[in-house]
Amino acid sequence: MATLYIEEYDNLPRDANGQILPIVSAPLKVQKVTISGTSAQSAAVKGSALFVRLISDTACQYEIASNPTAAATSMYLPANVPVDRQITGGQKIAVISQQ
């Protein structure tokens, strides 16, 4: 079963030049969303979350919004490649298998 893993963070560490460093702190929350041919939503992220790290074990497409629906035109997430995205607390992430 394909899965999207969502790690929520309230801050991303940066070096002296402002470049994002690898995340070393524990996430605020971790969610798992099953990926299929139908759009599926996560629960709302914590109110203090500013960033999410998305990792999927299969290629998929996703949307971030207050009530998102993922579709063939949504952002692409390759398999096994972590992607960090800015988010507003309370938003959700919808995911669908690669269309």
N, CA, C and O atoms as a GROMACS GRO file, in nm:
protein
  396
    1MET      N    1   0.085  -0.117   0.000
    1MET     CA    2   0.000   0.000   0.000
    1MET      C    3   0.090   0.124   0.000
    1MET      O    4   0.177   0.138   0.086
    2ALA      N    5   0.069   0.214  -0.096
    2ALA     CA    6   0.149   0.335  -0.107
    2ALA      C    7   0.109   0.435   0.001
    2ALA      O    8  -0.009   0.447   0.036
    3THR      N    9   0.208   0.507   0.054
    3THR     CA   10   0.184   0.598   0.166
    3THR      C   11   0.257   0.729   0.148
    3THR      O   12   0.372   0.731   0.104
    4LEU      N   13   0.190   0.840   0.184
    4LEU     CA   14   0.252   0.971   0.195
    4LEU      C   15   0.275   0.996   0.343
    4LEU      O   16   0.182   0.987   0.423
    5TYR      N   17   0.398   1.026   0.380
    5TYR     CA   18   0.434   1.061   0.517
    5TYR      C   19   0.447   1.212   0.527
    5TYR      O   20   0.515   1.274   0.445
    6ILE      N   21   0.382   1.270   0.626
    6ILE     CA   22   0.383   1.415   0.645
    6ILE      C   23   0.442   1.443   0.782
    6ILE      O   24   0.384   1.406   0.884
    7GLU      N   25   0.558   1.509   0.786
    7GLU     CA   26   0.620   1.550   0.911
    7GLU      C   27   0.599   1.700   0.927
    7GLU      O   28   0.629   1.777   0.836
    8GLU      N   29   0.548   1.742   1.041
    8GLU     CA   30   0.518   1.883   1.065
    8GLU      C   31   0.626   1.945   1.154
    8GLU      O   32   0.668   1.886   1.254
    9TYR      N   33   0.670   2.066   1.117
    9TYR     CA   34   0.774   2.138   1.192
    9TYR      C   35   0.732   2.282   1.213
    9TYR      O   36   0.663   2.342   1.131
   10ASP      N   37   0.776   2.338   1.327
   10ASP     CA   38   0.748   2.479   1.352
   10ASP      C   39   0.867   2.567   1.315
   10ASP      O   40   0.858   2.690   1.327
   11ASN      N   41   0.978   2.506   1.271
   11ASN     CA   42   1.096   2.582   1.230
   11ASN      C   43   1.190   2.489   1.154
   11ASN      O   44   1.194   2.369   1.181
   12LEU      N   45   1.263   2.544   1.060
   12LEU     CA   46   1.368   2.470   0.991
   12LEU      C   47   1.500   2.537   1.026
   12LEU      O   48   1.513   2.659   1.012
   13PRO      N   49   1.600   2.460   1.070
   13PRO     CA   50   1.728   2.522   1.106
   13PRO      C   51   1.798   2.578   0.983
   13PRO      O   52   1.790   2.521   0.874
   14ARG      N   53   1.867   2.692   1.001
   14ARG     CA   54   1.939   2.758   0.892
   14ARG      C   55   2.082   2.787   0.935
   14ARG      O   56   2.109   2.805   1.053
   15ASP      N   57   2.173   2.792   0.837
   15ASP     CA   58   2.311   2.826   0.866
   15ASP      C   59   2.327   2.979   0.868
   15ASP      O   60   2.228   3.051   0.854
   16ALA      N   61   2.449   3.028   0.887
   16ALA     CA   62   2.475   3.171   0.896
   16ALA      C   63   2.437   3.246   0.769
   16ALA      O   64   2.413   3.367   0.773
   17ASN      N   65   2.431   3.178   0.656
   17ASN     CA   66   2.394   3.240   0.528
   17ASN      C   67   2.245   3.226   0.497
   17ASN      O   68   2.200   3.266   0.390
   18GLY      N   69   2.170   3.170   0.589
   18GLY     CA   70   2.026   3.155   0.570
   18GLY      C   71   1.986   3.031   0.494
   18GLY      O   72   1.867   3.012   0.464
   19GLN      N   73   2.082   2.944   0.460
   19GLN     CA   74   2.051   2.821   0.389
   19GLN      C   75   1.990   2.718   0.484
   19GLN      O   76   2.036   2.703   0.598
   20ILE      N   77   1.887   2.648   0.438
   20ILE     CA   78   1.821   2.549   0.521
   20ILE      C   79   1.913   2.430   0.543
   20ILE      O   80   1.971   2.376   0.448
   21LEU      N   81   1.926   2.390   0.668
   21LEU     CA   82   2.007   2.274   0.706
   21LEU      C   83   1.917   2.150   0.715
   21LEU      O   84   1.795   2.163   0.727
   22PRO      N   85   1.976   2.033   0.709
   22PRO     CA   86   1.895   1.913   0.728
   22PRO      C   87   1.820   1.918   0.861
   22PRO      O   88   1.875   1.964   0.962
   23ILE      N   89   1.698   1.870   0.862
   23ILE     CA   90   1.618   1.872   0.984
   23ILE      C   91   1.674   1.769   1.081
   23ILE      O   92   1.691   1.652   1.046
   24VAL      N   93   1.702   1.813   1.202
   24VAL     CA   94   1.754   1.722   1.303
   24VAL      C   95   1.662   1.712   1.424
   24VAL      O   96   1.677   1.621   1.506
   25SER      N   97   1.568   1.804   1.436
   25SER     CA   98   1.477   1.799   1.551
   25SER      C   99   1.361   1.705   1.521
   25SER      O  100   1.333   1.672   1.406
   26ALA      N  101   1.295   1.663   1.627
   26ALA     CA  102   1.178   1.577   1.611
   26ALA      C  103   1.061   1.658   1.558
   26ALA      O  104   1.044   1.774   1.597
   27PRO      N  105   0.982   1.602   1.470
   27PRO     CA  106   0.866   1.675   1.417
   27PRO      C  107   0.761   1.696   1.526
   27PRO      O  108   0.756   1.623   1.624
   28LEU      N  109   0.678   1.798   1.507
   28LEU     CA  110   0.567   1.823   1.598
   28LEU      C  111   0.466   1.709   1.592
   28LEU      O  112   0.408   1.670   1.693
   29LYS      N  113   0.447   1.656   1.471
   29LYS     CA  114   0.347   1.553   1.446
   29LYS      C  115   0.385   1.482   1.317
   29LYS      O  116   0.446   1.542   1.228
   30VAL      N  117   0.350   1.356   1.305
   30VAL     CA  118   0.370   1.279   1.182
   30VAL      C  119   0.236   1.219   1.142
   30VAL      O  120   0.165   1.162   1.225
   31GLN      N  121   0.202   1.235   1.015
   31GLN     CA  122   0.080   1.177   0.962
   31GLN      C  123   0.113   1.081   0.849
   31GLN      O  124   0.217   1.095   0.783
   32LYS      N  125   0.026   0.985   0.826
   32LYS     CA  126   0.037   0.893   0.713
   32LYS      C  127  -0.096   0.900   0.638
   32LYS      O  128  -0.203   0.891   0.697
   33VAL      N  129  -0.086   0.916   0.504
   33VAL     CA  130  -0.206   0.917   0.421
   33VAL      C  131  -0.188   0.810   0.314
   33VAL      O  132  -0.086   0.809   0.244
   34THR      N  133  -0.285   0.722   0.300
   34THR     CA  134  -0.280   0.618   0.198
   34THR      C  135  -0.304   0.680   0.061
   34THR      O  136  -0.396   0.759   0.042
   35ILE      N  137  -0.218   0.641  -0.035
   35ILE     CA  138  -0.226   0.694  -0.171
   35ILE      C  139  -0.300   0.595  -0.260
   35ILE      O  140  -0.269   0.475  -0.260
   36SER      N  141  -0.397   0.646  -0.336
   36SER     CA  142  -0.470   0.562  -0.432
   36SER      C  143  -0.505   0.648  -0.552
   36SER      O  144  -0.454   0.759  -0.566
   37GLY      N  145  -0.590   0.598  -0.637
   37GLY     CA  146  -0.632   0.671  -0.756
   37GLY      C  147  -0.739   0.775  -0.728
   37GLY      O  148  -0.785   0.843  -0.820
   38THR      N  149  -0.777   0.788  -0.601
   38THR     CA  150  -0.874   0.888  -0.558
   38THR      C  151  -0.806   0.982  -0.459
   38THR      O  152  -0.729   0.937  -0.374
   39SER      N  153  -0.832   1.111  -0.469
   39SER     CA  154  -0.773   1.209  -0.378
   39SER      C  155  -0.809   1.177  -0.233
   39SER      O  156  -0.924   1.150  -0.201
   40ALA      N  157  -0.707   1.180  -0.146
   40ALA     CA  158  -0.727   1.157  -0.002
   40ALA      C  159  -0.663   1.271   0.075
   40ALA      O  160  -0.552   1.313   0.041
   41GLN      N  161  -0.729   1.320   0.177
   41GLN     CA  162  -0.681   1.433   0.257
   41GLN      C  163  -0.619   1.387   0.388
   41GLN      O  164  -0.660   1.286   0.446
   42SER      N  165  -0.520   1.464   0.432
   42SER     CA  166  -0.465   1.446   0.566
   42SER      C  167  -0.557   1.515   0.666
   42SER      O  168  -0.653   1.582   0.628
   43ALA      N  169  -0.528   1.498   0.792
   43ALA     CA  170  -0.590   1.580   0.896
   43ALA      C  171  -0.526   1.719   0.888
   43ALA      O  172  -0.420   1.734   0.827
   44ALA      N  173  -0.586   1.817   0.948
   44ALA     CA  174  -0.528   1.950   0.950
   44ALA      C  175  -0.396   1.948   1.027
   44ALA      O  176  -0.384   1.880   1.129
   45VAL      N  177  -0.297   2.023   0.977
   45VAL     CA  178  -0.169   2.030   1.048
   45VAL      C  179  -0.185   2.116   1.173
   45VAL      O  180  -0.277   2.197   1.182
   46LYS      N  181  -0.097   2.096   1.267
   46LYS     CA  182  -0.102   2.171   1.393
   46LYS      C  183  -0.098   2.322   1.366
   46LYS      O  184  -0.038   2.366   1.268
   47GLY      N  185  -0.161   2.397   1.450
   47GLY     CA  186  -0.166   2.542   1.434
   47GLY      C  187  -0.029   2.609   1.435
   47GLY      O  188  -0.011   2.714   1.375
   48SER      N  189   0.068   2.548   1.504
   48SER     CA  190   0.202   2.606   1.513
   48SER      C  191   0.294   2.562   1.399
   48SER      O  192   0.408   2.608   1.391
   49ALA      N  193   0.247   2.474   1.312
   49ALA     CA  194   0.330   2.422   1.203
   49ALA      C  195   0.354   2.531   1.099
   49ALA      O  196   0.261   2.601   1.057
   50LEU      N  197   0.479   2.545   1.057
   50LEU     CA  198   0.517   2.640   0.953
   50LEU      C  199   0.567   2.570   0.827
   50LEU      O  200   0.562   2.626   0.718
   51PHE      N  201   0.616   2.447   0.844
   51PHE     CA  202   0.671   2.369   0.734
   51PHE      C  203   0.628   2.224   0.747
   51PHE      O  204   0.604   2.175   0.858
   52VAL      N  205   0.618   2.157   0.634
   52VAL     CA  206   0.599   2.013   0.633
   52VAL      C  207   0.706   1.951   0.546
   52VAL      O  208   0.752   2.011   0.449
   53ARG      N  209   0.746   1.831   0.582
   53ARG     CA  210   0.833   1.750   0.497
   53ARG      C  211   0.747   1.637   0.445
   53ARG      O  212   0.690   1.560   0.523
   54LEU      N  213   0.738   1.627   0.313
   54LEU     CA  214   0.658   1.524   0.247
   54LEU      C  215   0.750   1.418   0.192
   54LEU      O  216   0.848   1.449   0.123
   55ILE      N  217   0.720   1.293   0.221
   55ILE     CA  218   0.797   1.180   0.169
   55ILE      C  219   0.696   1.073   0.129
   55ILE      O  220   0.610   1.035   0.208
   56SER      N  221   0.707   1.026   0.006
   56SER     CA  222   0.616   0.924  -0.043
   56SER      C  223   0.696   0.804  -0.092
   56SER      O  224   0.806   0.820  -0.145
   57ASP      N  225   0.642   0.686  -0.074
   57ASP     CA  226   0.710   0.567  -0.123
   57ASP      C  227   0.672   0.533  -0.266
   57ASP      O  228   0.711   0.429  -0.319
   58THR      N  229   0.594   0.623  -0.330
   58THR     CA  230   0.560   0.609  -0.471
   58THR      C  231   0.541   0.747  -0.531
   58THR      O  232   0.512   0.842  -0.458
   59ALA      N  233   0.557   0.761  -0.662
   59ALA     CA  234   0.534   0.890  -0.727
   59ALA      C  235   0.386   0.927  -0.711
   59ALA      O  236   0.298   0.842  -0.728
   60CYS      N  237   0.361   1.054  -0.679
   60CYS     CA  238   0.224   1.098  -0.658
   60CYS      C  239   0.212   1.247  -0.688
   60CYS      O  240   0.309   1.313  -0.725
   61GLN      N  241   0.092   1.299  -0.671
   61GLN     CA  242   0.066   1.440  -0.688
   61GLN      C  243  -0.010   1.489  -0.566
   61GLN      O  244  -0.089   1.415  -0.507
   62TYR      N  245   0.014   1.615  -0.529
   62TYR     CA  246  -0.045   1.665  -0.404
   62TYR      C  247  -0.086   1.811  -0.415
   62TYR      O  248  -0.040   1.885  -0.502
   63GLU      N  249  -0.173   1.851  -0.324
   63GLU     CA  250  -0.220   1.989  -0.309
   63GLU      C  251  -0.219   2.024  -0.162
   63GLU      O  252  -0.244   1.938  -0.077
   64ILE      N  253  -0.189   2.150  -0.131
   64ILE     CA  254  -0.194   2.200   0.006
   64ILE      C  255  -0.293   2.316   0.009
   64ILE      O  256  -0.278   2.412  -0.066
   65ALA      N  257  -0.394   2.308   0.096
   65ALA     CA  258  -0.495   2.413   0.109
   65ALA      C  259  -0.582   2.381   0.231
   65ALA      O  260  -0.557   2.284   0.302
   66SER      N  261  -0.683   2.464   0.253
   66SER     CA  262  -0.771   2.439   0.367
   66SER      C  263  -0.864   2.320   0.340
   66SER      O  264  -0.905   2.251   0.434
   67ASN      N  265  -0.899   2.296   0.214
   67ASN     CA  266  -0.982   2.182   0.177
   67ASN      C  267  -0.938   2.134   0.038
   67ASN      O  268  -1.013   2.149  -0.059
   68PRO      N  269  -0.817   2.078   0.026
   68PRO     CA  270  -0.760   2.047  -0.105
   68PRO      C  271  -0.814   1.919  -0.167
   68PRO      O  272  -0.861   1.829  -0.098
   69THR      N  273  -0.805   1.914  -0.300
   69THR     CA  274  -0.831   1.793  -0.376
   69THR      C  275  -0.716   1.777  -0.474
   69THR      O  276  -0.692   1.865  -0.557
   70ALA      N  277  -0.645   1.667  -0.465
   70ALA     CA  278  -0.533   1.640  -0.556
   70ALA      C  279  -0.587   1.587  -0.688
   70ALA      O  280  -0.685   1.513  -0.691
   71ALA      N  281  -0.520   1.625  -0.798
   71ALA     CA  282  -0.563   1.585  -0.932
   71ALA      C  283  -0.441   1.572  -1.023
   71ALA      O  284  -0.328   1.593  -0.980
   72ALA      N  285  -0.465   1.539  -1.147
   72ALA     CA  286  -0.357   1.522  -1.246
   72ALA      C  287  -0.276   1.650  -1.265
   72ALA      O  288  -0.160   1.643  -1.307
   73THR      N  289  -0.333   1.765  -1.237
   73THR     CA  290  -0.264   1.893  -1.254
   73THR      C  291  -0.194   1.940  -1.126
   73THR      O  292  -0.134   2.047  -1.126
   74SER      N  293  -0.201   1.862  -1.020
   74SER     CA  294  -0.141   1.899  -0.892
   74SER      C  295   0.011   1.884  -0.896
   74SER      O  296   0.066   1.825  -0.988
   75MET      N  297   0.078   1.939  -0.794
   75MET     CA  298   0.224   1.931  -0.784
   75MET      C  299   0.269   1.786  -0.777
   75MET      O  300   0.205   1.702  -0.714
   76TYR      N  301   0.381   1.759  -0.842
   76TYR     CA  302   0.436   1.624  -0.851
   76TYR      C  303   0.534   1.600  -0.736
   76TYR      O  304   0.614   1.687  -0.703
   77LEU      N  305   0.527   1.482  -0.676
   77LEU     CA  306   0.620   1.440  -0.572
   77LEU      C  307   0.678   1.305  -0.615
   77LEU      O  308   0.606   1.206  -0.619
   78PRO      N  309   0.809   1.302  -0.646
   78PRO     CA  310   0.870   1.174  -0.685
   78PRO      C  311   0.880   1.080  -0.566
   78PRO      O  312   0.876   1.123  -0.451
   79ALA      N  313   0.894   0.954  -0.594
   79ALA     CA  314   0.907   0.854  -0.488
   79ALA      C  315   1.038   0.871  -0.414
   79ALA      O  316   1.142   0.896  -0.475
   80ASN      N  317   1.033   0.858  -0.282
   80ASN     CA  318   1.150   0.854  -0.194
   80ASN      C  319   1.238   0.978  -0.200
   80ASN      O  320   1.358   0.970  -0.175
   81VAL      N  321   1.180   1.094  -0.233
   81VAL     CA  322   1.254   1.221  -0.235
   81VAL      C  323   1.184   1.316  -0.138
   81VAL      O  324   1.073   1.361  -0.166
   82PRO      N  325   1.246   1.347  -0.024
   82PRO     CA  326   1.183   1.438   0.072
   82PRO      C  327   1.171   1.578   0.013
   82PRO      O  328   1.265   1.629  -0.048
   83VAL      N  329   1.055   1.640   0.033
   83VAL     CA  330   1.031   1.776  -0.014
   83VAL      C  331   0.978   1.856   0.105
   83VAL      O  332   0.884   1.814   0.172
   84ASP      N  333   1.039   1.973   0.130
   84ASP     CA  334   0.994   2.061   0.236
   84ASP      C  335   0.908   2.171   0.176
   84ASP      O  336   0.945   2.230   0.074
   85ARG      N  337   0.793   2.198   0.237
   85ARG     CA  338   0.701   2.301   0.189
   85ARG      C  339   0.655   2.388   0.306
   85ARG      O  340   0.634   2.339   0.417
   86GLN      N  341   0.640   2.515   0.278
   86GLN     CA  342   0.584   2.606   0.376
   86GLN      C  343   0.434   2.580   0.384
   86GLN      O  344   0.371   2.548   0.284
   87ILE      N  345   0.378   2.595   0.503
   87ILE     CA  346   0.236   2.566   0.523
   87ILE      C  347   0.182   2.659   0.631
   87ILE      O  348   0.258   2.713   0.711
   88THR      N  349   0.054   2.676   0.632
   88THR     CA  350  -0.014   2.754   0.736
   88THR      C  351  -0.086   2.656   0.827
   88THR      O  352  -0.152   2.564   0.780
   89GLY      N  353  -0.073   2.676   0.957
   89GLY     CA  354  -0.141   2.589   1.052
   89GLY      C  355  -0.288   2.574   1.017
   89GLY      O  356  -0.355   2.672   0.984
   90GLY      N  357  -0.339   2.452   1.025
   90GLY     CA  358  -0.478   2.424   0.994
   90GLY      C  359  -0.500   2.376   0.852
   90GLY      O  360  -0.606   2.322   0.822
   91GLN      N  361  -0.402   2.397   0.763
   91GLN     CA  362  -0.418   2.348   0.626
   91GLN      C  363  -0.407   2.196   0.622
   91GLN      O  364  -0.361   2.133   0.718
   92LYS      N  365  -0.449   2.138   0.511
   92LYS     CA  366  -0.443   1.993   0.490
   92LYS      C  367  -0.365   1.966   0.362
   92LYS      O  368  -0.342   2.056   0.281
   93ILE      N  369  -0.324   1.841   0.345
   93ILE     CA  370  -0.255   1.797   0.224
   93ILE      C  371  -0.336   1.684   0.163
   93ILE      O  372  -0.368   1.585   0.228
   94ALA      N  373  -0.369   1.701   0.035
   94ALA     CA  374  -0.439   1.596  -0.039
   94ALA      C  375  -0.339   1.530  -0.133
   94ALA      O  376  -0.250   1.596  -0.187
   95VAL      N  377  -0.355   1.400  -0.152
   95VAL     CA  378  -0.262   1.324  -0.236
   95VAL      C  379  -0.339   1.226  -0.323
   95VAL      O  380  -0.444   1.174  -0.284
   96ILE      N  381  -0.284   1.200  -0.443
   96ILE     CA  382  -0.342   1.103  -0.535
   96ILE      C  383  -0.225   1.036  -0.608
   96ILE      O  384  -0.120   1.097  -0.624
   97SER      N  385  -0.243   0.912  -0.651
   97SER     CA  386  -0.137   0.844  -0.724
   97SER      C  387  -0.106   0.922  -0.851
   97SER      O  388  -0.191   0.996  -0.902
   98GLN      N  389   0.014   0.906  -0.902
   98GLN     CA  390   0.054   0.981  -1.021
   98GLN      C  391  -0.045   0.958  -1.133
   98GLN      O  392  -0.078   0.844  -1.166
   99GLN      N  393  -0.094   1.066  -1.190
   99GLN     CA  394  -0.196   1.060  -1.295
   99GLN      C  395  -0.135   1.071  -1.433
   99GLN      O  396  -0.207   1.067  -1.533
   0.00000   0.00000   0.00000
